[in-house]
Amino acid sequence: MRLASFAAMAAVLVATAASAQQATPRLAITIYNNDIALVEDVRNVEVGAGRTRLEFPNVSGRIQPQTASLRADGVSIVEQNFDFDLLTPVKMMEKAVGSRVRLVRTNPATGREVIETAEVLSANQGVVLRIGDRIEVLRDDGLPVRVLFDRIPENLRAKPTLSVTVDSQRAGTRSAALRYLTNGIAWSADYVGVFDERAGTLSMQGWVTLTNRTGASYANARTQLVAGAPGEVGRGSPGVRRGGTGGPSSDETSFADYHIYTLPEPTTIAENQTKQVSFLDAPNARAAKVYEVERNGYQSERFASGAAVRLTLRNARETGLGAALPEGTVRLYTKDSTGRVQFIGEDNIGHTSEGSDVVLDVGTAFDVTSQSTVVRRENPSSGITVTEMAYVFRNARAEPVTIDFRQGGIDGDHDFQRSSIEPKQIDANTFGWSVPVPARGETRLTFTIREGKRTEPTR
């Protein structure tokens, strides 16, 4: 009884030790912006004692083999090979050059089959055969002919396969973690926003589009997206453009100088597939529509031009947003007077951090316009220019609007002598005005500016 108990206990300990060396198979993919992804593939493999060969099928066909690393308890790597020569009819014929195959020809009228042995002489732009004392070209003319092979060549694989020769201290099943970089997986973000002007809200939805052209499928993979592109040899570091909107349900973290987004659930990315995964739902983000007019320098305009229409919002939690979002295209819609949703424009946003002010360019208004006139320009003395300007802002809408007007190109030495609306200095060479325009009316902004320094005459 005692010996049996010890034996049972030993069996339990062995089983426990064996299970501790195993892990639940899992797959994780981290996708970057520059057509590169990190794949972590954890599998349970059977390892023999001493030097053995492990095969990992269904790896990416665009793997960077030099980046592959394998970690398993008690295992050291001797060498690794990436077999990307895939099993196809063309490859089978190419590998059969110099060897013999069997041809099966079927008589279309009688259905009788005739089998001949042929030597494959060439498989370059067609198949050339020697059958007995004649040379024949295997034509693709629709006649019922098929080729029989005795075996599959050793280096042809049904799927891309990474084979690793290892030296193991002991035999048994254990967990092996395979990591590698691959090209062929890309991601992009797209947003749909419906703007309610009366309520001052923007309903935002976000989608991540995943595209897989690696030649392999990734089932139930934990997927992470990285905002920012790691530097590579021969490739510079990319810049980051201005921000966008927020409020995602996906998990966000930061590492190094990058931002990483984790999709809320594992997803399957099939071979040659493009799929979309929802990651954002912000139904009531506060936003405002603004009209902007910018001028650089002073000139008279023959015709009026439409004001730029923009949506502004603050990427903060108190506004219904407040999270980092990946770069992408925002497509904007609003309801017309009949309640139908209409497309009003689109704009790109860059990788966006929390706390950013966001401006989305919608388009150009046709019912809110501006027109400038140079009323007077003179040079009262050497180096001095006095310009009198008039701007007419018109509003054909049924409600009043405010136009943010910016005048750039102002000399460093300047003096506003008269302005019908008080200006605000934006920077050293730009001034701004908030111009209220009544419904179906117009507002005239005038100012006189003196620029330049008086040049003292030389004696």
Buried (B, 14 or more C-beta within 10 A) or exposed (E): EEEEEEEEEEEEEEEEEEEEBBBEEBBBBBBBBBBBBBBBBBBBBEBEEEEBEBEBEBBBBBBEBEEBEBEBBBBEBEEBBBBBBBEEEEBBBBBBBEEEBEBEBBEEEEEEEEEBEBBBBBBEEEBBBBEEEEEBEBEEEEEEBEBEBEEEBEEBBEBBBBBBEBBBEEEBEBBBBBBBBBBBBBBBBBBBBBBEEEEBBBBBBBBBBBBBBBBBBBEEBBBBBBBBBBEEEEEEEEEBEBBBBBBBEBEBEEEEEBBBBBBBEBBBBEBEEEBEBBBBEBEBBBBBBBBBBBBEEBEEBEEBEBBBBBBBBBBBEEBBBBBBBBBBBBBBBBBEEEEEEEEBBBBEBBBBBBBBEBBBBBBBBEEBBBBBBEEEEEEEEEEBBBBBBBBBBBBBBEEEBBBBBBBBEBBEEBEBEEBEBEBEEEEEBBBBBEBEBEEEEBBEBBBBBBBBEEEEEEE
